[in-house]
Amino acid sequence: MPNLTNAKKALRQNLKRQKKNLAAKTEIKKMIKNARALITAKKDLAKAENMVREIGKKLDKIAKTGYFKKNKSSRLKSRLAKALNKSKKG
Protein backbone atom coordinates (compact mmCIF):
# COMPACT_ATOMS: atom_id res chain seq x y z
CA MET A 1 0.00 0.00 0.00
CA PRO A 2 1.21 3.48 -0.78
CA ASN A 3 2.20 5.73 2.09
CA LEU A 4 2.27 9.12 0.42
CA THR A 5 -0.92 11.05 -0.27
CA ASN A 6 -0.19 11.50 -3.95
CA ALA A 7 0.59 7.79 -4.30
CA LYS A 8 -2.75 6.93 -2.67
CA LYS A 9 -4.54 9.22 -5.10
CA ALA A 10 -2.68 7.69 -8.04
CA LEU A 11 -3.75 4.23 -6.89
CA ARG A 12 -7.39 5.34 -6.65
CA GLN A 13 -7.20 6.83 -10.14
CA ASN A 14 -5.62 3.67 -11.57
CA LEU A 15 -8.30 1.45 -10.04
CA LYS A 16 -11.04 3.70 -11.40
CA ARG A 17 -9.51 3.68 -14.88
CA GLN A 18 -9.02 -0.07 -14.71
CA LYS A 19 -12.73 -0.62 -14.00
CA LYS A 20 -13.76 1.70 -16.82
CA ASN A 21 -11.39 0.07 -19.31
CA LEU A 22 -12.49 -3.43 -18.34
CA ALA A 23 -16.15 -2.48 -18.73
CA ALA A 24 -15.48 -0.98 -22.17
CA LYS A 25 -13.49 -4.03 -23.23
CA THR A 26 -16.16 -6.54 -22.20
CA GLU A 27 -18.93 -4.45 -23.75
CA ILE A 28 -17.21 -4.13 -27.11
CA LYS A 29 -16.23 -7.82 -27.14
CA LYS A 30 -19.85 -8.85 -26.49
CA MET A 31 -21.13 -6.50 -29.18
CA ILE A 32 -18.65 -7.82 -31.74
CA LYS A 33 -19.48 -11.41 -30.82
CA ASN A 34 -23.21 -10.78 -31.24
CA ALA A 35 -22.72 -8.97 -34.54
CA ARG A 36 -20.55 -11.78 -35.90
CA ALA A 37 -23.19 -14.33 -34.87
CA LEU A 38 -25.89 -12.38 -36.74
CA ILE A 39 -23.68 -12.00 -39.79
CA THR A 40 -22.74 -15.68 -39.99
CA ALA A 41 -26.35 -16.79 -39.42
CA LYS A 42 -27.48 -14.41 -42.21
CA LYS A 43 -30.80 -13.98 -40.41
CA ASP A 44 -31.33 -10.33 -39.56
CA LEU A 45 -28.80 -8.45 -41.68
CA ALA A 46 -30.52 -5.10 -41.13
CA LYS A 47 -30.06 -5.49 -37.38
CA ALA A 48 -26.48 -6.61 -37.95
CA GLU A 49 -25.84 -3.52 -40.05
CA ASN A 50 -27.11 -1.27 -37.26
CA MET A 51 -24.96 -3.15 -34.75
CA VAL A 52 -21.88 -2.70 -36.93
CA ARG A 53 -22.61 1.02 -37.11
CA GLU A 54 -22.93 1.26 -33.31
CA ILE A 55 -19.77 -0.80 -32.83
CA GLY A 56 -17.93 1.60 -35.12
CA LYS A 57 -18.98 4.54 -32.99
CA LYS A 58 -17.94 2.80 -29.77
CA LEU A 59 -14.60 1.73 -31.24
CA ASP A 60 -13.87 5.30 -32.30
CA LYS A 61 -14.65 6.53 -28.81
CA ILE A 62 -12.49 3.83 -27.23
CA ALA A 63 -9.61 4.68 -29.57
CA LYS A 64 -10.03 8.35 -28.74
CA THR A 65 -9.71 7.68 -25.01
CA GLY A 66 -6.62 5.57 -25.64
CA TYR A 67 -7.77 2.13 -24.57
CA PHE A 68 -7.36 0.71 -28.08
CA LYS A 69 -4.91 2.10 -30.56
CA LYS A 70 -6.41 3.81 -33.57
CA ASN A 71 -5.24 1.12 -35.97
CA LYS A 72 -6.75 -1.68 -33.89
CA SER A 73 -10.16 -0.04 -33.82
CA SER A 74 -9.92 0.61 -37.58
CA ARG A 75 -8.96 -3.00 -38.18
CA LEU A 76 -11.90 -4.32 -36.15
CA LYS A 77 -14.35 -2.00 -37.92
CA SER A 78 -12.97 -2.96 -41.30
CA ARG A 79 -13.23 -6.69 -40.65
CA LEU A 80 -16.81 -6.40 -39.43
CA ALA A 81 -17.83 -4.31 -42.43
CA LYS A 82 -16.10 -6.72 -44.78
CA ALA A 83 -17.89 -9.72 -43.24
CA LEU A 84 -21.24 -7.89 -43.42
CA ASN A 85 -20.79 -6.99 -47.07
CA LYS A 86 -19.73 -10.53 -47.90
CA SER A 87 -22.83 -12.01 -46.25
CA LYS A 88 -25.08 -9.49 -48.04
CA LYS A 89 -23.73 -10.51 -51.44
CA GLY A 90 -23.66 -14.26 -50.82
CYANA upper distance limits for C-alpha pairs under 8 A (distance plus 0.5 A):
  1 MET  CA      8 LYS  CA      8.42
  2 PRO  CA      7 ALA  CA      6.11
  2 PRO  CA      8 LYS  CA      6.09
  2 PRO  CA     11 LEU  CA      8.40
  3 ASN  CA      7 ALA  CA      7.41
  3 ASN  CA      8 LYS  CA      7.48
  4 LEU  CA      8 LYS  CA      6.80
  5 THR  CA      9 LYS  CA      6.81
  6 ASN  CA     10 ALA  CA      6.62
  7 ALA  CA     11 LEU  CA      6.68
  8 LYS  CA     12 ARG  CA      6.81
  9 LYS  CA     13 GLN  CA      6.68
 10 ALA  CA     14 ASN  CA      6.60
 11 LEU  CA     15 LEU  CA      6.69
 12 ARG  CA     16 LYS  CA      6.71
 13 GLN  CA     17 ARG  CA      6.64
 14 ASN  CA     18 GLN  CA      6.46
 15 LEU  CA     19 LYS  CA      6.79
 16 LYS  CA     20 LYS  CA      6.89
 17 ARG  CA     21 ASN  CA      6.52
 18 GLN  CA     22 LEU  CA      6.55
 19 LYS  CA     23 ALA  CA      6.63
 20 LYS  CA     24 ALA  CA      6.72
 21 ASN  CA     25 LYS  CA      6.55
 21 ASN  CA     67 TYR  CA      7.20
 22 LEU  CA     26 THR  CA      6.66
 23 ALA  CA     27 GLU  CA      6.56
 24 ALA  CA     28 ILE  CA      6.61
 24 ALA  CA     62 ILE  CA      8.10
 25 LYS  CA     29 LYS  CA      6.59
 26 THR  CA     30 LYS  CA      6.61
 27 GLU  CA     31 MET  CA      6.71
 28 ILE  CA     32 ILE  CA      6.59
 28 ILE  CA     55 ILE  CA      7.60
 28 ILE  CA     58 LYS  CA      7.97
 28 ILE  CA     59 LEU  CA      8.13
 29 LYS  CA     33 LYS  CA      6.59
 30 LYS  CA     34 ASN  CA      6.64
 31 MET  CA     35 ALA  CA      6.61
 31 MET  CA     51 MET  CA      8.04
 31 MET  CA     55 ILE  CA      7.40
 32 ILE  CA     36 ARG  CA      6.56
 32 ILE  CA     52 VAL  CA      8.48
 32 ILE  CA     55 ILE  CA      7.69
 33 LYS  CA     37 ALA  CA      6.71
 34 ASN  CA     38 LEU  CA      6.81
 35 ALA  CA     39 ILE  CA      6.64
 35 ALA  CA     48 ALA  CA      6.09
 35 ALA  CA     51 MET  CA      6.74
 35 ALA  CA     52 VAL  CA      7.26
 36 ARG  CA     40 THR  CA      6.56
 36 ARG  CA     80 LEU  CA      7.94
 37 ALA  CA     41 ALA  CA      6.56
 38 LEU  CA     42 LYS  CA      6.55
 38 LEU  CA     43 LYS  CA      6.84
 38 LEU  CA     44 ASP  CA      6.96
 38 LEU  CA     45 LEU  CA      7.46
 38 LEU  CA     48 ALA  CA      6.42
 39 ILE  CA     43 LYS  CA      7.91
 39 ILE  CA     44 ASP  CA      8.33
 39 ILE  CA     45 LEU  CA      7.01
 39 ILE  CA     48 ALA  CA      6.85
 39 ILE  CA     83 ALA  CA      7.62
 39 ILE  CA     84 LEU  CA      6.50
 39 ILE  CA     87 SER  CA      7.02
 40 THR  CA     87 SER  CA      7.76
 42 LYS  CA     87 SER  CA      7.11
 42 LYS  CA     88 LYS  CA      8.50
 44 ASP  CA     48 ALA  CA      6.82
 45 LEU  CA     49 GLU  CA      6.47
 45 LEU  CA     84 LEU  CA      8.28
 45 LEU  CA     88 LYS  CA      7.94
 46 ALA  CA     50 ASN  CA      6.92
 47 LYS  CA     51 MET  CA      6.69
 48 ALA  CA     52 VAL  CA      6.62
 48 ALA  CA     84 LEU  CA      8.18
 49 GLU  CA     53 ARG  CA      6.81
 49 GLU  CA     84 LEU  CA      7.68
 50 ASN  CA     54 GLU  CA      6.78
 51 MET  CA     55 ILE  CA      6.51
 52 VAL  CA     56 GLY  CA      6.62
 52 VAL  CA     77 LYS  CA      8.13
 52 VAL  CA     80 LEU  CA      7.26
 52 VAL  CA     81 ALA  CA      7.52
 53 ARG  CA     57 LYS  CA      7.02
 54 GLU  CA     58 LYS  CA      6.81
 55 ILE  CA     59 LEU  CA      6.47
 55 ILE  CA     77 LYS  CA      8.03
 56 GLY  CA     60 ASP  CA      6.67
 56 GLY  CA     77 LYS  CA      6.30
 57 LYS  CA     61 LYS  CA      6.84
 58 LYS  CA     62 ILE  CA      6.61
 59 LEU  CA     63 ALA  CA      6.54
 59 LEU  CA     68 PHE  CA      8.46
 59 LEU  CA     73 SER  CA      5.93
 59 LEU  CA     74 SER  CA      8.46
 59 LEU  CA     77 LYS  CA      8.15
 60 ASP  CA     64 LYS  CA      6.56
 60 ASP  CA     70 LYS  CA      8.21
 60 ASP  CA     73 SER  CA      7.18
 61 LYS  CA     65 THR  CA      6.84
 62 ILE  CA     66 GLY  CA      6.83
 62 ILE  CA     67 TYR  CA      6.18
 62 ILE  CA     68 PHE  CA      6.56
 62 ILE  CA     73 SER  CA      8.49
 63 ALA  CA     67 TYR  CA      6.41
 63 ALA  CA     68 PHE  CA      5.30
 63 ALA  CA     69 LYS  CA      5.95
 63 ALA  CA     70 LYS  CA      5.70
 63 ALA  CA     73 SER  CA      6.88
 64 LYS  CA     70 LYS  CA      8.05
 68 PHE  CA     72 LYS  CA      6.81
 68 PHE  CA     73 SER  CA      6.93
 69 LYS  CA     73 SER  CA      7.04
 70 LYS  CA     74 SER  CA      6.71
 71 ASN  CA     75 ARG  CA      6.48
 72 LYS  CA     76 LEU  CA      6.72
 73 SER  CA     77 LYS  CA      6.68
 74 SER  CA     78 SER  CA      6.50
 75 ARG  CA     79 ARG  CA      6.66
 76 LEU  CA     80 LEU  CA      6.76
 77 LYS  CA     81 ALA  CA      6.64
 78 SER  CA     82 LYS  CA      6.50
 79 ARG  CA     83 ALA  CA      6.63
 80 LEU  CA     84 LEU  CA      6.65
 81 ALA  CA     85 ASN  CA      6.62
 82 LYS  CA     86 LYS  CA      6.61
 83 ALA  CA     87 SER  CA      6.72
 84 LEU  CA     88 LYS  CA      6.72
 85 ASN  CA     89 LYS  CA      6.84
 86 LYS  CA     90 GLY  CA      6.66
